[in-house]
Amino acid sequence: MLLKEMIEDLSTLGCECKDEDKAKKLYESGQMEDLIKCLKKCRCTLMDEMHESQRKVDKIDLIIRSAEKEAVKNREEVVIRNTYH
């Protein structure tokens, strides 16, 4: 895939349209160093979003583990009650 085609596809990768437009203009004007900076900025934004999503997943995992522990504890309490009644 040609670089130009990849740049035209940035928005489907999660980059903002304004960044895609800026990247196209930089590429078309031959400003490759600025294009690279723009692409790295897009990458950084995507990484930040990914890390935020990972934090959310980690919190959900914590809730799941807590619920599982409580479920086990409740089952053990039911078994103990049934054993002594």
N, C-alpha and C positions, 0 to 999 in steps of 0.2 A: 504494500500500500504506500502510495506517495505521501510525503509529508503534508502537502497541501490538502489531500483528502482526509488525512488524520486530523488536521486542524479544523476542518469543516465538520468534523464529527465530535468535537469537544463537548457540546451540550448533551449529547447522549451518554457521555461518560460522567455527567454530573457537574460539569463546570457551568458557570452562569453564562447566559447569552452574551452579556457585555464583555466577558473575558474571551469568549470565542470570537466575537467581532474584533476585539483589540488584537488578538493573536493573528487573525486573518490580515489585518492592516499591517501589522509588523512584518509578517511574512512577505506580503506583497511589496512592501517598500524595502525589503532586504535587510531589515534591522534584526539580524539573527540573535545578537546578544540580548536585546530587549525582549525578543520572542522567548528565548530560554528563560529569562527572569519571569515573564508572564506565565509560562507553563509551570514553572516551579511554584509560583504563587497559587495557581489552581490546584496543584498537587498538595500543597500545604493545607489548603482549605479542605480538600477531600480527606486528608489524613486527620484533621481536627474533627471532622464529622464522624469519621470511622471510630476515633477514640471515644467520642461522646456516646456513640451507639454501643461500644463495648462496655462503657461504664453502666449504661442502662441494662445491658444483658447481665452484667455482674450483679447488679442489684436484684434483678429477677431471680437469678440463681440463688442468691442469699435467701430470698423469700421462699423459694421452693424448698431449700434445705431446711429452713426453719419449720415449714409446714410438715415436711416429712418427719422431722424429729418429734414434733408435737403429735403427729398421727401415731407414731410408734409408742410414745409415752401413753397416749390415751388407750391404745390396745393393751398395753401392759397393765394399766390400771383396771381395765375391764376383766382381764384374766385373773388378776389378784382378787378382785371383788367376787368373781364367780367361784374362785377356789375356796374362799373363806365363808361363803354363804351356803 
